[in-house]
Amino acid sequence: MSSLSWAIEDRDGCVIVAVRGRLDLRGAPGLRTALLKCLAEQPRALLVDLAGMSLGDETSPALFTAVTRLATDWPGTPVLLCAPQPDVSRLLSRGRFGTLQVRAEVGEAVLEVCATGAVPPVIRDQLLPAAGAARHARDLAAEACVRWGVPHLVGPASVVATELVSNAVEHAGTMITLQFLHRPRHLHVVVRDGSPAMPVPAVSDTNEGRGLLLVESLAVHWGALPARDGKVVWATLAI
C-alpha cells in the first residue's frame, strides 16, 4: 500500500494539491488521477505543493510531465510545481522530464498567476438528457462562433457539440454542462456529465462510437478527463 497522500484546496481561483509522503510507481497512478480531476475543474492554475514529498524512485516525476502535456491541450491550465525538496529539485532541473515549471513556494506561485492574463471568454449552459439537447447544442455553438467573430467555425463547432452532447445523453443520462471557450488560437467545446465511463471511439463496423471519429476528424485535439462528479469530454478547433 502506498504511503502517498494529498490534500486539495482552492485559493484565488487556483487549485493547490499538497502532496505528502513518498512518490513511487505504486502511488503515481492515484496522484495522476487526482491531478486530472483538478484540471477538469478548469482552475486558473494547478499548483502542486511538493514540500512534503520525497521520491521512492527517479522515474516517478514523469507523471508531472504527462499531466502538464494534457493540461496544455486542454484546458490550457498552467501546472506549477512548488517548493520541492532539494533532491527532487535537482532531479527536475536536469531536464530529464521535459520543461516543468518549478516555483520556490506556493504563495509566490499564486501571486504570479493572479498577476497574469485574463480569464478567457466562456459561454455555458445546462442541458437535460433529452432529445432536444443536441439541437440546443447546435444553436449555442452558432451563437458562440458569431459572437466571437469566427463564423467559419459554425459548421465544425455545431457538429462537435452535437456529437459530444448526443453521447452524453445516450450513455450518461445525467444533467449535462455544455461550454464553449474562446482563446486566441483555439475554440474549445467542452461537455461535462455525471458518468465516470470514458468515451471509446469506434473500432469496428458498428455505429457505436462513430460520432467520436467524426469529432477526431474535425478537431486538432480531443480527449476526456475524469472529474469529481463524472467526466469532461473536450475538443479543440483551430481558429
C-alpha positions in Angstrom: 0.0 0.0 0.0 1.4 3.4 -1.0 2.3 5.9 1.7 1.5 8.8 -0.6 -1.4 11.2 0.3 -2.6 14.6 -0.8 -4.9 17.4 0.2 -6.7 19.8 -2.1 -7.6 23.4 -1.6 -8.8 26.3 -3.7 -7.1 29.7 -3.4 -7.8 32.8 -5.6 -9.0 30.6 -8.5 -6.1 28.3 -8.2 -6.2 24.6 -7.1 -3.4 23.6 -4.7 -2.6 19.9 -4.3 -0.3 19.4 -1.3 1.4 16.0 -1.7 2.8 14.2 1.3 4.9 11.0 1.5 7.0 9.0 -0.9 6.1 9.2 -4.6 6.8 5.8 -6.2 5.4 3.8 -9.1 2.7 2.4 -6.9 1.3 5.7 -5.7 1.8 7.6 -9.0 -1.4 6.5 -10.8 -3.6 7.6 -7.9 -2.0 11.0 -7.8 -2.2 11.4 -11.6 -6.0 10.7 -11.4 -6.4 13.3 -8.6 -4.5 15.9 -10.6 -6.6 15.3 -13.7 -9.8 15.7 -11.8 -8.5 19.0 -10.6 -7.7 20.1 -14.2 -11.3 19.1 -15.1 -12.5 22.0 -12.9 -10.6 24.4 -15.2 -8.8 26.4 -12.5 -6.6 29.4 -13.3 -3.6 27.2 -12.4 -2.9 23.9 -10.9 -0.2 24.2 -8.1 1.4 21.0 -6.8 3.0 21.6 -3.4 5.9 19.2 -3.2 7.3 20.4 0.1 6.2 17.3 1.9 7.0 14.8 -0.9 10.1 12.6 -1.3 10.9 10.2 -4.1 10.8 6.5 -3.9 12.4 6.2 -7.4 13.7 8.6 -10.0 11.2 7.8 -12.7 8.0 8.8 -10.8 8.2 12.5 -11.7 7.3 11.6 -15.2 3.7 11.8 -14.1 4.0 15.6 -13.8 5.2 15.7 -17.4 2.2 13.7 -18.5 -0.2 15.9 -16.6 1.4 19.1 -17.9 1.1 17.9 -21.5 -2.6 17.1 -21.0 -3.2 20.4 -19.4 -1.5 22.2 -22.4 -4.0 20.6 -24.8 -7.0 21.4 -22.6 -7.9 23.3 -20.5 -4.7 25.3 -21.1 -4.2 25.5 -17.4 -0.6 26.1 -16.2 0.8 23.4 -13.9 3.4 24.7 -11.4 5.4 22.5 -9.1 6.1 24.3 -5.9 8.7 24.1 -3.1 10.3 20.7 -4.0 12.8 19.3 -1.6 16.5 19.7 -2.7 16.9 16.2 -4.1 13.6 16.5 -6.0 14.5 20.0 -7.3 17.9 18.7 -8.6 16.2 15.9 -10.4 13.6 18.1 -12.0 16.3 20.7 -13.1 18.2 18.1 -15.2 15.6 18.4 -17.9 15.0 14.6 -18.0 11.3 15.2 -17.7 10.9 18.0 -20.2 10.1 21.6 -19.4 8.4 21.6 -16.0 7.6 24.9 -14.3 9.0 25.0 -10.7 8.5 27.7 -8.2 10.1 28.3 -4.8 6.9 28.4 -2.8 3.1 28.2 -3.2 2.4 31.8 -2.2 4.7 33.2 -4.9 3.1 31.0 -7.5 -0.4 32.1 -6.6 0.6 35.8 -6.8 2.2 35.1 -10.2 -0.9 33.5 -11.6 -3.2 36.3 -10.3 -1.0 38.9 -11.9 -1.0 37.4 -15.4 -3.7 37.1 -18.0 -7.5 37.4 -18.1 -9.9 34.6 -17.9 -10.9 33.5 -21.5 -14.5 34.3 -22.7 -16.9 31.5 -21.9 -20.5 30.6 -22.9 -22.0 27.9 -20.8 -25.4 26.2 -20.4 -27.0 23.3 -18.6 -28.9 20.7 -20.7 -31.3 18.0 -19.8 -30.5 14.5 -21.1 -33.4 14.7 -23.6 -33.9 14.6 -27.3 -33.8 18.4 -27.7 -30.3 18.7 -26.1 -28.4 18.2 -29.4 -30.5 20.9 -31.2 -29.8 23.3 -28.3 -26.1 22.4 -28.6 -26.0 23.4 -32.3 -27.8 26.7 -31.5 -25.3 27.5 -28.8 -22.3 26.7 -31.0 -23.6 29.0 -33.7 -24.2 31.8 -31.1 -20.7 31.4 -29.7 -19.0 31.5 -33.1 -20.9 34.5 -34.3 -20.4 36.4 -31.0 -16.6 35.8 -31.1 -16.2 36.6 -34.8 -15.3 33.1 -36.1 -18.4 32.3 -38.3 -16.3 29.9 -40.3 -16.3 27.6 -37.3 -20.1 27.4 -37.0 -20.3 24.2 -39.0 -17.5 22.2 -37.3 -18.4 23.5 -33.8 -22.0 22.6 -34.3 -21.1 19.0 -35.4 -18.7 18.5 -32.5 -21.1 19.9 -29.9 -23.9 17.8 -31.3 -21.8 14.6 -31.2 -20.5 15.2 -27.7 -23.9 16.1 -26.2 -25.6 13.2 -28.0 -23.1 10.8 -26.5 -23.7 12.3 -23.0 -27.5 11.9 -23.5 -27.2 8.3 -24.7 -24.5 6.9 -22.4 -24.6 9.1 -19.2 -28.3 10.1 -18.9 -27.4 12.8 -16.4 -27.5 16.6 -16.4 -25.1 17.9 -19.0 -23.0 21.1 -18.9 -22.0 22.4 -22.4 -19.3 25.0 -22.6 -17.5 27.0 -25.3 -14.2 28.7 -24.5 -12.6 31.2 -26.8 -8.8 31.6 -26.8 -6.6 33.4 -29.3 -5.8 30.4 -31.4 -8.5 27.9 -30.5 -12.2 27.3 -29.7 -12.8 24.7 -27.1 -16.0 22.7 -27.0 -16.5 21.1 -23.6 -19.2 18.7 -22.3 -19.5 17.5 -18.8 -21.7 14.8 -17.5 -22.2 12.7 -14.4 -20.9 9.3 -15.7 -17.4 8.2 -14.9 -17.3 6.0 -18.0 -14.8 7.3 -20.5 -15.8 7.6 -24.2 -14.4 5.0 -26.7 -14.1 5.7 -30.4 -15.4 3.0 -32.9 -13.1 0.2 -33.6 -15.4 -2.0 -35.7 -18.2 -1.7 -38.3 -20.8 -0.9 -35.7 -22.3 2.6 -35.3 -21.1 2.6 -31.6 -18.5 5.4 -31.2 -18.6 6.6 -34.8 -19.5 10.1 -33.7 -16.2 10.4 -31.8 -14.4 9.5 -35.1 -16.1 12.5 -36.6 -15.1 14.7 -33.7 -11.5 13.5 -34.1 -11.6 14.3 -37.9 -12.6 17.9 -37.2 -10.6 18.8 -34.0 -6.9 19.4 -33.7 -7.1 17.7 -30.3 -9.8 15.9 -28.3 -9.9 14.0 -25.1 -11.6 13.1 -21.8 -10.7 13.7 -18.2 -12.2 12.2 -15.0 -14.0 14.8 -13.0 -15.0 14.9 -9.3 -18.6 14.0 -10.2 -18.3 12.3 -13.6 -16.1 13.2 -16.6 -15.3 16.0 -19.0 -15.0 15.4 -22.8 -13.5 18.2 -24.8 -12.5 19.1 -28.4 -10.3 21.9 -29.7 -10.9 23.6 -33.0 -8.2 25.7 -34.6 -9.3 29.3 -35.3 
